[in-house]
């Protein structure tokens, strides 16, 4: 008989059995390094809840996790979960631990949306209570996080950064294990998560934006001028009126357009001159901050004329400045 998927009863935050989309997600591009095999995660889940009893707890006795895997919730998804639990009850328990600093209270490890729904409905929440240390807490939350295919890259990146700041070890092995990722992916995660929180919060979770596009944005914002543009843009009225993905795209487009305008230089102007006897020719090129002149002739006139100009540059420049000053004063 096929083994029952443990995510259907414990790890699925949507109160639905895990779908094949998780496998499809793991097979797409950069996401391969985000998710480990579901079989491995399932084994971890079995070990985590083995022998534990499900109890009902007043939601007001449960505090949020000291580190979160999601900073924002999709409003529509929350409404759908609320209605599902209202009609069918809470099928999947959450995981909590006894609070280390408040007797009689608990701390949520994962299942924050189900906890929020229970509060909204005025019901007790079904939970597994497991005594664990902070590092075990992070590993359990990270493993549950990795088992779901709908957690946006930026949410995982910010979770990784939060854990990195706790400095459990120098090599960040806790994060690597919690999220089942390699060091290259972790490096990009921490790089992206280092962006100003005002910009990350304004963009939001951007569900369909993956690792590579977020990292490209980070590289754009390494330019101080671009960072200034982005900071101003995300504070503009109306920026948050469009979807999170659209906000991301609009910001990238604005930054690239600004860079294009800055990089676009006016084409240099060219002209030529020759005396009446055509004994020589002068080719001149004028750019924004540069003027060059090349004098050519079939005899030595070009060299001698060039030396004449060189010897008289002081007088010519003084005459130019005097003429410029007269124009400025005279309007």
C-alpha positions in Angstrom: 0.0 0.0 0.0 1.3 3.5 -0.8 2.5 5.5 2.1 0.2 8.2 3.3 1.5 11.7 2.6 2.2 13.3 6.0 1.7 16.8 4.5 -2.0 16.1 4.2 -2.4 16.0 8.0 0.3 18.1 9.4 2.4 20.2 7.0 -0.1 21.6 4.5 -1.0 25.2 5.5 -3.8 25.2 3.0 -5.6 22.3 4.7 -5.4 20.3 1.4 -3.3 17.3 0.4 0.0 18.2 -1.2 -0.4 18.5 -4.9 1.9 17.5 -7.8 2.6 21.2 -8.3 5.3 20.9 -5.7 7.2 18.5 -7.9 6.6 20.7 -10.9 7.9 23.7 -9.0 11.0 21.9 -8.0 11.8 21.2 -11.6 11.7 24.7 -12.9 14.9 26.6 -13.4 16.5 28.2 -10.3 13.8 26.6 -8.1 15.7 23.3 -8.2 18.0 24.6 -5.6 15.2 25.9 -3.4 13.3 22.6 -2.9 14.8 19.2 -2.0 13.0 16.0 -2.9 9.6 15.7 -1.3 10.4 12.2 -0.2 13.2 13.5 2.1 11.0 16.2 3.5 8.2 13.8 4.0 10.5 11.6 6.1 11.5 14.6 8.2 7.8 15.3 8.8 7.1 11.7 9.8 9.9 11.9 12.4 8.8 15.3 13.6 5.2 14.3 14.5 5.8 10.7 15.4 4.0 9.9 18.7 2.7 13.4 19.2 -0.9 14.1 20.4 -3.2 16.7 18.8 -4.8 19.0 21.4 -7.0 22.1 21.2 -5.6 25.4 22.5 -7.0 28.9 22.9 -5.4 30.9 20.1 -4.9 33.8 22.6 -2.4 31.6 24.4 -0.1 31.2 21.4 2.5 33.8 20.4 3.9 34.0 16.8 7.3 32.4 16.0 10.4 34.4 16.9 11.4 34.1 13.2 8.8 34.1 10.4 8.8 32.4 7.0 6.2 34.8 5.6 5.9 38.5 6.1 2.7 38.9 4.2 -0.4 36.9 3.4 -2.4 36.7 0.2 -5.8 38.2 1.3 -7.7 36.0 -1.2 -6.0 32.8 -0.1 -6.6 33.7 3.6 -10.3 34.2 2.9 -10.5 30.8 1.1 -8.8 29.1 4.0 -11.1 30.8 6.5 -14.2 29.6 4.6 -12.8 26.1 4.2 -12.2 25.8 7.9 -15.5 27.5 8.8 -17.4 24.9 6.7 -15.3 21.8 7.2 -13.3 22.4 10.3 -9.5 22.5 10.7 -8.2 19.2 9.3 -4.5 19.9 9.7 -3.0 20.7 13.1 -0.4 23.5 13.6 2.8 22.9 15.5 3.6 24.8 18.7 6.1 24.6 21.5 5.9 25.6 25.1 7.0 29.2 25.5 10.4 29.4 27.0 9.8 32.7 28.7 6.1 32.7 29.6 4.7 29.8 31.6 1.4 28.5 30.4 1.8 30.0 26.9 3.0 28.6 23.6 4.9 29.8 20.6 3.8 28.8 17.1 6.4 27.0 15.0 4.3 26.8 11.8 0.7 27.1 10.8 0.3 30.9 11.4 -2.5 31.3 9.0 -4.6 28.5 10.6 -3.9 30.2 13.9 -5.1 33.5 12.5 -8.2 31.8 11.1 -9.0 30.2 14.5 -8.8 33.7 16.1 -11.0 35.2 13.4 -13.6 32.4 13.9 -13.4 32.5 17.7 -12.4 28.8 17.9 -9.7 26.8 19.6 -6.9 25.7 17.3 -5.9 22.1 16.8 -2.2 21.8 17.5 0.6 19.4 18.2 2.7 20.5 21.2 6.4 19.6 20.9 9.1 20.8 23.3 12.1 22.0 21.2 15.0 24.4 21.2 15.3 27.4 18.9 17.5 25.7 16.3 15.0 22.8 16.2 12.2 25.3 15.8 14.0 26.9 12.8 14.7 23.5 11.2 11.0 22.4 11.6 9.7 25.7 10.2 12.2 25.6 7.3 11.3 22.0 6.4 7.6 22.8 6.4 8.4 25.9 4.3 10.3 23.8 1.7 7.5 21.3 1.5 5.2 23.9 0.1 5.5 25.1 -3.5 3.7 28.4 -3.1 6.3 30.2 -0.8 7.8 33.1 -2.9 11.5 33.3 -3.3 11.7 36.7 -1.5 10.0 35.3 1.6 12.5 32.5 1.8 15.3 34.9 1.2 14.2 37.2 4.1 13.7 34.1 6.3 17.2 33.0 5.5 18.5 36.5 6.4 16.7 36.5 9.7 18.2 33.2 10.7 21.7 34.3 9.5 21.5 37.2 11.9 21.1 34.8 14.8 24.5 33.4 14.0 24.0 29.8 15.2 27.3 28.9 13.4 29.7 30.6 11.0 28.9 28.4 8.0 25.1 28.9 8.1 24.6 25.2 8.1 21.2 25.7 10.0 19.8 27.7 7.1 21.2 25.3 4.5 19.5 22.4 6.2 16.3 24.2 7.1 15.6 25.3 3.5 17.4 22.4 1.7 19.5 24.7 -0.5 23.1 25.0 -1.6 25.5 27.7 -0.8 25.2 29.5 -4.1 21.5 29.9 -3.6 22.0 31.0 0.0 24.5 33.6 -1.2 22.0 35.1 -3.6 19.2 34.9 -1.0 21.2 36.9 1.5 22.3 39.4 -1.2 18.7 40.1 -2.2 17.5 40.2 1.4 20.1 42.9 2.1 18.1 45.4 0.0 16.4 48.2 2.0 13.3 46.9 3.8 11.3 49.9 2.5 11.8 48.6 -1.0 11.2 44.9 -0.2 8.1 45.7 1.8 6.7 48.0 -1.0 7.2 45.3 -3.6 5.7 42.6 -1.5 6.0 38.8 -2.0 5.8 38.9 -5.9 4.9 35.2 -6.1 6.0 34.6 -9.7 9.3 36.4 -9.4 12.1 33.9 -9.0 15.7 34.0 -7.7 17.4 35.2 -10.9 15.1 38.2 -11.5 15.4 39.2 -7.9 19.1 39.0 -8.1 19.1 41.1 -11.3 17.2 43.8 -9.4 19.8 43.6 -6.6 22.5 44.3 -9.2 20.6 47.2 -10.6 20.2 48.7 -7.1 23.9 48.4 -6.4 24.2 51.6 -8.3 23.5 54.5 -5.8 21.7 56.5 -8.5 19.3 53.6 -9.2 18.8 53.0 -5.4 17.7 56.7 -5.1 15.3 56.3 -8.0 13.8 53.1 -6.5 13.5 54.7 -3.0 11.5 57.6 -4.5 9.4 55.4 -6.7 8.2 53.0 -4.0 7.1 55.9 -1.9 4.9 57.4 -4.7 1.1 57.5 -4.4 -0.4 54.6 -6.4 2.7 52.3 -6.4 0.9 49.8 -4.2 -2.4 49.9 -6.1 -1.2 47.3 -8.6 -0.3 43.7 -8.0 3.0 42.7 -6.3 4.4 41.3 -9.6 3.4 44.5 -11.5 5.2 46.6 -8.8 8.4 44.5 -9.4 8.1 44.9 -13.2 7.4 48.6 -13.0 10.4 49.2 -10.8 12.8 47.3 -13.0 11.4 49.1 -16.1 11.9 52.5 -14.5 15.5 51.7 -13.4 16.4 50.4 -16.9 14.8 53.4 -18.5 16.7 55.8 -16.2 20.0 54.0 -17.0 19.2 54.2 -20.7 18.6 57.9 -20.6 21.7 58.5 -18.5 23.8 56.4 -20.9 22.5 58.0 -24.1 25.0 60.6 -25.2 24.2 63.2 -28.0 25.9 62.3 -31.3 29.1 64.4 -31.9 28.8 67.0 -34.6 31.3 67.0 -37.4 32.4 69.8 -39.8 35.3 70.7 -42.0 37.1 73.8 -43.1 39.6 74.7 -45.9 41.2 78.0 -46.9 40.3 79.6 -50.3 43.4 78.1 -51.9 42.6 74.6 -50.5 46.2 74.2 -49.4 45.0 72.3 -46.3 41.8 70.9 -44.7 40.7 70.8 -41.1 38.3 68.2 -39.8 36.6 69.1 -36.5 34.5 66.9 -34.2 32.6 68.5 -31.3 31.2 66.3 -28.4 29.6 67.4 -25.1 32.9 67.9 -23.4 35.5 67.5 -26.1 36.6 69.2 -29.3 39.1 67.7 -31.7 40.6 69.1 -34.9 42.8 67.3 -37.4 44.7 69.4 -40.0 45.9 67.7 -43.2 47.8 68.9 -46.3 49.9 67.6 -49.1 52.9 69.6 -48.0 54.2 71.0 -44.7 51.4 73.6 -44.3 49.4 71.4 -41.9 52.3 71.0 -39.5 53.3 74.7 -39.6 49.6 75.8 -39.2 49.2 73.5 -36.3 52.4 74.8 -34.6 51.1 78.4 -35.2 47.9 77.5 -33.4 49.7 75.9 -30.6 52.0 79.0 -30.1 49.0 81.3 -30.0 46.6 79.3 -27.9 47.0 81.8 -24.9 46.0 84.8 -27.0 43.2 82.8 -28.8 41.8 81.6 -25.4 41.9 85.1 -23.9 40.1 86.5 -27.0 37.5 83.7 -26.6 37.0 84.5 -22.9 36.7 88.2 -23.5 34.1 87.6 -26.2 32.2 85.2 -23.9 32.3 87.8 -21.0 31.0 90.5 -23.3 28.1 88.3 -24.5 27.2 87.4 -20.9 27.2 90.9 -19.6 25.5 92.4 -22.7 22.9 89.7 -22.8 
